[in-house]
Amino acid sequence: MGKIIGIDLGTTNSVVAVMEGNEPVVIPNSEGARTTPSVVAFAKSGERLVGATAKRQAVTNPAKTVYSIKRFMGRNHAEVGTEIGEVPYKVIAGPNGQARVKIDDKEYTPPEISAMILQKLKQAAEDYLGEKVTSAVITVPAY
């Protein structure tokens, strides 16, 4: 059985760790940092960026850089009027009124954006451990 990782999916930053012996060890991401910005961007080239690379290009590509996605998780579009005014990306009402992010001609749910961040953290853990990760405990603390 492989190691079980722990992920803290944060509003601003996220962290992945693993138990080594009796001690938790924070796993560095591909940039060598212990935290990964909870940011996803869609570059003009079509490439999807996650983490620090997404955050770095936010100034030049604000409408396609998604951050603070947890604020929209599980909420209807009608509930998030104040939050919509605080982000430069487009938040729309999806089926049944749930909040979604629209980038170009695609719509993403908050869980889909969060999954992109989780994939980046899982990859960092697999690179660190040298094995495939199949189990994780994920915390999504309230803001």
N, CA and C atoms as a LAMMPS dump frame, in Angstrom:
ITEM: TIMESTEP
0
ITEM: NUMBER OF ATOMS
429
ITEM: BOX BOUNDS ff ff ff
-5.0000000000000000e+02 5.0000000000000000e+02
-5.0000000000000000e+02 5.0000000000000000e+02
-5.0000000000000000e+02 5.0000000000000000e+02
ITEM: ATOMS id mol type element x y z
1 1 1 N 0.845 -1.183 0
2 1 2 C 0 0 0
3 1 3 C 0.887 1.241 0
4 2 1 N 0.554 2.199 -0.854
5 2 2 C 1.328 3.433 -0.942
6 2 3 C 1.048 4.357 0.224
7 3 1 N 1.798 5.417 0.256
8 3 2 C 1.621 6.403 1.321
9 3 3 C 0.354 7.214 1.094
10 4 1 N -0.226 7.656 2.185
11 4 2 C -1.404 8.519 2.144
12 4 3 C -0.926 9.942 2.369
13 5 1 N -1.318 10.838 1.482
14 5 2 C -0.923 12.235 1.628
15 5 3 C -2.046 13.023 2.295
16 6 1 N -1.684 14.154 2.858
17 6 2 C -2.655 15.078 3.418
18 6 3 C -2.576 16.385 2.656
19 7 1 N -3.73 16.917 2.271
20 7 2 C -3.777 18.168 1.518
21 7 3 C -4.669 19.159 2.243
22 8 1 N -4.169 20.369 2.396
23 8 2 C -4.961 21.485 2.91
24 8 3 C -5.269 22.373 1.711
25 9 1 N -6.514 22.322 1.235
26 9 2 C -6.938 23.142 0.104
27 9 3 C -7.395 24.484 0.656
28 10 1 N -6.535 25.476 0.538
29 10 2 C -6.82 26.782 1.109
30 10 3 C -7.383 27.763 0.098
31 11 1 N -7.972 28.821 0.601
32 11 2 C -8.522 29.866 -0.26
33 11 3 C -7.411 30.586 -1.006
34 12 1 N -6.307 30.864 -0.324
35 12 2 C -5.186 31.598 -0.913
36 12 3 C -4.044 30.678 -1.31
37 13 1 N -3.668 29.77 -0.421
38 13 2 C -2.571 28.829 -0.668
39 13 3 C -2.989 27.437 -0.238
40 14 1 N -2.352 26.437 -0.809
41 14 2 C -2.606 25.05 -0.45
42 14 3 C -1.284 24.371 -0.113
43 15 1 N -1.379 23.277 0.654
44 15 2 C -0.192 22.564 1.127
45 15 3 C -0.448 21.062 1.023
46 16 1 N 0.602 20.313 0.712
47 16 2 C 0.525 18.853 0.717
48 16 3 C 1.629 18.324 1.628
49 17 1 N 1.297 17.282 2.397
50 17 2 C 2.269 16.709 3.33
51 17 3 C 2.095 15.196 3.376
52 18 1 N 3.086 14.544 3.962
53 18 2 C 3.059 13.096 4.138
54 18 3 C 3.698 12.778 5.485
55 19 1 N 3.263 11.696 6.096
56 19 2 C 3.895 11.254 7.34
57 19 3 C 5.145 10.457 6.996
58 20 1 N 6.259 10.845 7.583
59 20 2 C 7.505 10.086 7.464
60 20 3 C 7.91 9.727 8.883
61 21 1 N 7.777 8.446 9.207
62 21 2 C 7.953 8.03 10.596
63 21 3 C 6.768 8.566 11.381
64 22 1 N 7.059 9.274 12.446
65 22 2 C 6.002 9.875 13.26
66 22 3 C 5.867 11.371 13.031
67 23 1 N 6.501 11.872 11.988
68 23 2 C 6.512 13.316 11.733
69 23 3 C 5.879 13.657 10.386
70 24 1 N 5.034 14.682 10.364
71 24 2 C 4.524 15.148 9.071
72 24 3 C 5.608 15.956 8.357
73 25 1 N 5.736 15.732 7.06
74 25 2 C 6.716 16.454 6.248
75 25 3 C 5.962 17.171 5.135
76 26 1 N 6.119 18.487 5.078
77 26 2 C 5.506 19.262 4.001
78 26 3 C 6.311 19.013 2.734
79 27 1 N 5.608 18.693 1.673
80 27 2 C 6.247 18.362 0.398
81 27 3 C 6.379 19.627 -0.444
82 28 1 N 7.584 19.932 -0.909
83 28 2 C 7.742 21.118 -1.764
84 28 3 C 7.122 20.878 -3.143
85 29 1 N 6.63 21.96 -3.742
86 29 2 C 6.065 21.838 -5.088
87 29 3 C 7.188 21.89 -6.128
88 30 1 N 6.821 21.908 -7.394
89 30 2 C 7.826 21.879 -8.466
90 30 3 C 8.708 23.121 -8.491
91 31 1 N 8.261 24.202 -7.841
92 31 2 C 9.077 25.416 -7.747
93 31 3 C 9.938 25.417 -6.484
94 32 1 N 9.802 24.38 -5.655
95 32 2 C 10.581 24.279 -4.427
96 32 3 C 9.947 24.942 -3.216
97 33 1 N 8.742 25.478 -3.366
98 33 2 C 8.061 26.158 -2.257
99 33 3 C 7.215 25.173 -1.452
100 34 1 N 7.013 25.494 -0.175
101 34 2 C 6.215 24.641 0.703
102 34 3 C 4.718 24.89 0.555
103 35 1 N 4.344 26.031 0.015
104 35 2 C 2.935 26.311 -0.251
105 35 3 C 2.755 26.568 -1.742
106 36 1 N 1.573 26.246 -2.226
107 36 2 C 1.229 26.457 -3.629
108 36 3 C 0.054 27.419 -3.689
109 37 1 N 0.184 28.534 -4.39
110 37 2 C -0.963 29.437 -4.513
111 37 3 C -2.17 28.69 -5.1
112 38 1 N -3.333 28.907 -4.524
113 38 2 C -4.569 28.276 -5.007
114 38 3 C -5.109 29.1 -6.171
115 39 1 N -4.351 29.089 -7.255
116 39 2 C -4.637 29.917 -8.43
117 39 3 C -4.529 29.049 -9.679
118 40 1 N -5.497 29.211 -10.579
119 40 2 C -5.482 28.531 -11.876
120 40 3 C -5.647 29.597 -12.942
121 41 1 N -4.826 29.528 -13.98
122 41 2 C -4.917 30.492 -15.084
123 41 3 C -4.955 29.755 -16.407
124 42 1 N -5.577 30.395 -17.355
125 42 2 C -5.659 29.87 -18.707
126 42 3 C -4.928 30.868 -19.588
127 43 1 N -3.731 30.487 -20.016
128 43 2 C -2.873 31.383 -20.794
129 43 3 C -3.477 31.629 -22.172
130 44 1 N -3.052 32.718 -22.768
131 44 2 C -3.53 33.061 -24.109
132 44 3 C -3.187 31.966 -25.118
133 45 1 N -2.125 31.2 -24.844
134 45 2 C -1.717 30.092 -25.714
135 45 3 C -2.625 28.875 -25.565
136 46 1 N -3.503 28.901 -24.544
137 46 2 C -4.372 27.767 -24.277
138 46 3 C -3.861 26.875 -23.163
139 47 1 N -2.615 27.101 -22.744
140 47 2 C -2.022 26.302 -21.671
141 47 3 C -2.696 26.62 -20.341
142 48 1 N -2.885 25.572 -19.516
143 48 2 C -3.431 25.757 -18.176
144 48 3 C -2.273 25.843 -17.192
145 49 1 N -2.27 26.893 -16.383
146 49 2 C -1.224 27.116 -15.389
147 49 3 C -1.842 26.988 -14.004
148 50 1 N -1.076 26.418 -13.069
149 50 2 C -1.563 26.244 -11.704
150 50 3 C -0.466 26.642 -10.734
151 51 1 N -0.844 27.328 -9.666
152 51 2 C 0.112 27.677 -8.623
153 51 3 C 0.84 28.971 -8.896
154 52 1 N 2.144 28.974 -8.599
155 52 2 C 2.953 30.193 -8.701
156 52 3 C 3.001 30.735 -10.121
157 53 1 N 3.075 29.853 -11.113
158 53 2 C 3.123 30.337 -12.501
159 53 3 C 1.82 31.031 -12.874
160 54 1 N 0.713 30.525 -12.389
161 54 2 C -0.58 31.171 -12.637
162 54 3 C -0.647 32.522 -11.936
163 55 1 N -0.185 32.561 -10.705
164 55 2 C -0.226 33.808 -9.934
165 55 3 C 0.659 34.881 -10.559
166 56 1 N 1.826 34.491 -11.058
167 56 2 C 2.761 35.464 -11.64
168 56 3 C 2.191 36.171 -12.863
169 57 1 N 1.375 35.497 -13.633
170 57 2 C 0.871 36.117 -14.855
171 57 3 C -0.499 36.79 -14.657
172 58 1 N -0.992 36.832 -13.434
173 58 2 C -2.32 37.394 -13.155
174 58 3 C -2.458 38.856 -13.551
175 59 1 N -1.397 39.629 -13.429
176 59 2 C -1.463 41.063 -13.75
177 59 3 C -1.72 41.279 -15.234
178 60 1 N -1.142 40.442 -16.071
179 60 2 C -1.299 40.61 -17.517
180 60 3 C -2.469 39.812 -18.089
181 61 1 N -3.089 38.951 -17.279
182 61 2 C -4.167 38.088 -17.758
183 61 3 C -5.245 37.929 -16.678
184 62 1 N -5.752 39.04 -16.114
185 62 2 C -6.643 38.937 -14.957
186 62 3 C -7.968 38.222 -15.223
187 63 1 N -8.543 38.395 -16.39
188 63 2 C -9.853 37.802 -16.674
189 63 3 C -9.799 36.287 -16.826
190 64 1 N -8.59 35.743 -16.986
191 64 2 C -8.442 34.298 -17.147
192 64 3 C -7.623 33.687 -16.014
193 65 1 N -7.534 34.397 -14.893
194 65 2 C -6.803 33.908 -13.727
195 65 3 C -7.791 33.765 -12.577
196 66 1 N -8.005 32.538 -12.138
197 66 2 C -9.018 32.232 -11.132
198 66 3 C -8.343 32.012 -9.779
199 67 1 N -8.789 32.758 -8.787
200 67 2 C -8.293 32.605 -7.417
201 67 3 C -9.476 32.739 -6.47
202 68 1 N -9.288 32.409 -5.212
203 68 2 C -10.355 32.454 -4.198
204 68 3 C -11.595 31.684 -4.64
205 69 1 N -11.408 30.596 -5.371
206 69 2 C -12.544 29.825 -5.896
207 69 3 C -13.369 29.204 -4.776
208 70 1 N -12.76 28.956 -3.626
209 70 2 C -13.512 28.36 -2.513
210 70 3 C -14.677 29.238 -2.083
211 71 1 N -14.585 30.527 -2.304
212 71 2 C -15.671 31.433 -1.914
213 71 3 C -16.956 31.167 -2.708
214 72 1 N -16.828 30.482 -3.837
215 72 2 C -17.985 30.185 -4.68
216 72 3 C -18.449 28.728 -4.563
217 73 1 N -17.699 27.922 -3.83
218 73 2 C -17.982 26.489 -3.71
219 73 3 C -19.334 26.256 -3.035
220 74 1 N -20.183 25.471 -3.702
221 74 2 C -21.467 25.095 -3.119
222 74 3 C -22.46 26.227 -2.985
223 75 1 N -22.231 27.313 -3.696
224 75 2 C -23.111 28.481 -3.558
225 75 3 C -23.778 28.803 -4.888
226 76 1 N -24.968 29.351 -4.792
227 76 2 C -25.683 29.79 -5.978
228 76 3 C -25.186 31.158 -6.411
229 77 1 N -25.334 31.423 -7.69
230 77 2 C -24.911 32.702 -8.259
231 77 3 C -25.584 33.869 -7.53
232 78 1 N -26.854 33.706 -7.173
233 78 2 C -27.602 34.776 -6.497
234 78 3 C -27.019 35.118 -5.129
235 79 1 N -26.284 34.194 -4.519
236 79 2 C -25.716 34.405 -3.183
237 79 3 C -24.375 35.123 -3.194
238 80 1 N -23.723 35.204 -4.334
239 80 2 C -22.325 35.625 -4.363
240 80 3 C -22.096 36.994 -5.003
241 81 1 N -23.09 37.842 -4.964
242 81 2 C -22.975 39.16 -5.596
243 81 3 C -21.788 39.967 -5.119
244 82 1 N -21.552 40.012 -3.818
245 82 2 C -20.43 40.779 -3.271
246 82 3 C -19.1 40.202 -3.732
247 83 1 N -18.96 38.871 -3.661
248 83 2 C -17.712 38.214 -4.056
249 83 3 C -17.416 38.403 -5.543
250 84 1 N -18.459 38.392 -6.377
251 84 2 C -18.26 38.566 -7.823
252 84 3 C -17.587 39.901 -8.109
253 85 1 N -17.959 40.928 -7.364
254 85 2 C -17.371 42.247 -7.558
255 85 3 C -15.916 42.343 -7.15
256 86 1 N -15.414 41.341 -6.446
257 86 2 C -14.039 41.361 -5.95
258 86 3 C -13.063 40.582 -6.824
259 87 1 N -13.564 39.939 -7.882
260 87 2 C -12.685 39.151 -8.755
261 87 3 C -12.797 39.644 -10.197
262 88 1 N -11.702 39.589 -10.957
263 88 2 C -11.733 40.079 -12.338
264 88 3 C -12.246 39.058 -13.351
265 89 1 N -12.352 37.806 -12.948
266 89 2 C -12.846 36.786 -13.866
267 89 3 C -14.373 36.743 -13.821
268 90 1 N -14.958 36.139 -14.845
269 90 2 C -16.409 36.149 -15.007
270 90 3 C -17.048 34.992 -14.246
271 91 1 N -17.975 35.318 -13.341
272 91 2 C -18.738 34.318 -12.605
273 91 3 C -20.173 34.388 -13.112
274 92 1 N -20.678 33.247 -13.562
275 92 2 C -22.019 33.189 -14.146
276 92 3 C -22.878 32.176 -13.394
277 93 1 N -24.164 32.157 -13.722
278 93 2 C -25.078 31.163 -13.162
279 93 3 C -25.106 29.954 -14.082
280 94 1 N -24.836 28.791 -13.524
281 94 2 C -24.909 27.549 -14.281
282 94 3 C -26.275 26.916 -14.111
283 95 1 N -26.422 25.656 -14.517
284 95 2 C -27.686 24.954 -14.306
285 95 3 C -28.067 24.973 -12.825
286 96 1 N -29.335 25.12 -12.567
287 96 2 C -29.849 25.211 -11.192
288 96 3 C -29.296 26.415 -10.444
289 97 1 N -28.708 27.373 -11.156
290 97 2 C -28.264 28.618 -10.541
291 97 3 C -26.928 28.583 -9.842
292 98 1 N -26.211 27.452 -9.875
293 98 2 C -24.938 27.403 -9.16
294 98 3 C -23.901 28.305 -9.824
295 99 1 N -23.015 28.844 -8.998
296 99 2 C -21.956 29.728 -9.497
297 99 3 C -20.954 28.921 -10.31
298 100 1 N -20.566 29.476 -11.449
299 100 2 C -19.548 28.882 -12.319
300 100 3 C -18.649 29.985 -12.835
301 101 1 N -17.448 29.596 -13.23
302 101 2 C -16.501 30.535 -13.831
303 101 3 C -16.534 30.323 -15.334
304 102 1 N -16.606 31.418 -16.087
305 102 2 C -16.589 31.322 -17.548
306 102 3 C -15.28 31.905 -18.056
307 103 1 N -14.534 31.077 -18.766
308 103 2 C -13.278 31.479 -19.399
309 103 3 C -13.438 31.175 -20.883
310 104 1 N -13.386 32.203 -21.695
311 104 2 C -13.626 32.056 -23.129
312 104 3 C -14.987 31.387 -23.326
313 105 1 N -15.031 30.248 -24.008
314 105 2 C -16.313 29.587 -24.258
315 105 3 C -16.548 28.385 -23.347
316 106 1 N -15.726 28.244 -22.3
317 106 2 C -15.869 27.115 -21.38
318 106 3 C -16.324 27.583 -20.009
319 107 1 N -17.119 26.735 -19.363
320 107 2 C -17.573 26.994 -18.004
321 107 3 C -16.955 25.958 -17.07
322 108 1 N -16.542 26.42 -15.895
323 108 2 C -15.931 25.544 -14.902
324 108 3 C -16.653 25.718 -13.575
325 109 1 N -16.936 24.609 -12.907
326 109 2 C -17.511 24.68 -11.572
327 109 3 C -16.382 24.914 -10.57
328 110 1 N -16.695 25.448 -9.397
329 110 2 C -15.649 25.588 -8.377
330 110 3 C -14.949 24.259 -8.052
331 111 1 N -15.671 23.125 -7.964
332 111 2 C -14.947 21.869 -7.738
333 111 3 C -13.986 21.505 -8.88
334 112 1 N -14.322 21.857 -10.121
335 112 2 C -13.407 21.572 -11.234
336 112 3 C -12.127 22.394 -11.119
337 113 1 N -12.256 23.663 -10.76
338 113 2 C -11.067 24.51 -10.575
339 113 3 C -10.244 23.972 -9.405
340 114 1 N -10.921 23.612 -8.318
341 114 2 C -10.223 23.055 -7.153
342 114 3 C -9.501 21.764 -7.514
343 115 1 N -10.105 20.947 -8.368
344 115 2 C -9.473 19.693 -8.791
345 115 3 C -8.161 19.952 -9.527
346 116 1 N -8.086 21.044 -10.263
347 116 2 C -6.845 21.385 -10.969
348 116 3 C -5.722 21.684 -9.973
349 117 1 N -6.075 22.344 -8.88
350 117 2 C -5.103 22.633 -7.819
351 117 3 C -4.694 21.326 -7.132
352 118 1 N -5.678 20.481 -6.843
353 118 2 C -5.391 19.192 -6.207
354 118 3 C -4.498 18.321 -7.088
355 119 1 N -4.703 18.357 -8.402
356 119 2 C -3.852 17.591 -9.319
357 119 3 C -2.4 18.044 -9.232
358 120 1 N -2.2 19.353 -9.134
359 120 2 C -0.833 19.892 -9.017
360 120 3 C -0.181 19.399 -7.722
361 121 1 N -0.93 19.417 -6.622
362 121 2 C -0.398 18.969 -5.336
363 121 3 C -0.117 17.469 -5.353
364 122 1 N -1.008 16.705 -5.96
365 122 2 C -0.798 15.258 -6.082
366 122 3 C 0.462 14.971 -6.888
367 123 1 N 0.669 15.707 -7.966
368 123 2 C 1.865 15.505 -8.791
369 123 3 C 3.133 15.813 -7.996
370 124 1 N 3.087 16.873 -7.188
371 124 2 C 4.241 17.21 -6.346
372 124 3 C 4.54 16.07 -5.378
373 125 1 N 3.487 15.49 -4.803
374 125 2 C 3.671 14.382 -3.869
375 125 3 C 4.248 13.16 -4.583
376 126 1 N 3.753 12.86 -5.775
377 126 2 C 4.264 11.712 -6.52
378 126 3 C 5.723 11.911 -6.911
379 127 1 N 6.067 13.123 -7.309
380 127 2 C 7.463 13.418 -7.645
381 127 3 C 8.361 13.24 -6.421
382 128 1 N 7.906 13.706 -5.274
383 128 2 C 8.671 13.629 -4.03
384 128 3 C 8.817 12.18 -3.562
385 129 1 N 7.715 11.441 -3.599
386 129 2 C 7.711 10.072 -3.079
387 129 3 C 8.272 9.053 -4.067
388 130 1 N 8.257 9.399 -5.347
389 130 2 C 8.715 8.462 -6.36
390 130 3 C 7.754 7.315 -6.597
391 131 1 N 6.502 7.508 -6.243
392 131 2 C 5.482 6.479 -6.457
393 131 3 C 4.124 7.136 -6.663
394 132 1 N 3.211 6.369 -7.226
395 132 2 C 1.87 6.871 -7.486
396 132 3 C 1.117 7.045 -6.171
397 133 1 N 0.392 8.13 -6.05
398 133 2 C -0.434 8.392 -4.871
399 133 3 C -1.869 8.006 -5.208
400 134 1 N -2.456 7.143 -4.373
401 134 2 C -3.835 6.714 -4.605
402 134 3 C -4.774 7.068 -3.456
403 135 1 N -4.224 7.584 -2.357
404 135 2 C -5.056 7.929 -1.204
405 135 3 C -4.64 9.277 -0.633
406 136 1 N -5.652 10.057 -0.249
407 136 2 C -5.377 11.374 0.336
408 136 3 C -6.474 11.742 1.319
409 137 1 N -6.09 12.508 2.308
410 137 2 C -7.033 13.155 3.209
411 137 3 C -6.986 14.627 2.834
412 138 1 N -8.142 15.199 2.518
413 138 2 C -8.189 16.585 2.059
414 138 3 C -9.016 17.412 3.029
415 139 1 N -8.426 18.496 3.511
416 139 2 C -9.179 19.434 4.34
417 139 3 C -9.508 20.654 3.49
418 140 1 N -10.705 21.173 3.694
419 140 2 C -11.146 22.38 2.996
420 140 3 C -11.692 23.311 4.078
421 141 1 N -10.776 23.972 4.808
422 141 2 C -11.217 24.799 5.927
423 141 3 C -12.086 25.968 5.474
424 142 1 N -13.035 26.326 6.306
425 142 2 C -13.898 27.474 6.009
426 142 3 C -13.095 28.753 6.134
427 143 1 N -13.453 29.735 5.358
428 143 2 C -12.766 31.023 5.405
429 143 3 C -13.361 31.905 6.459
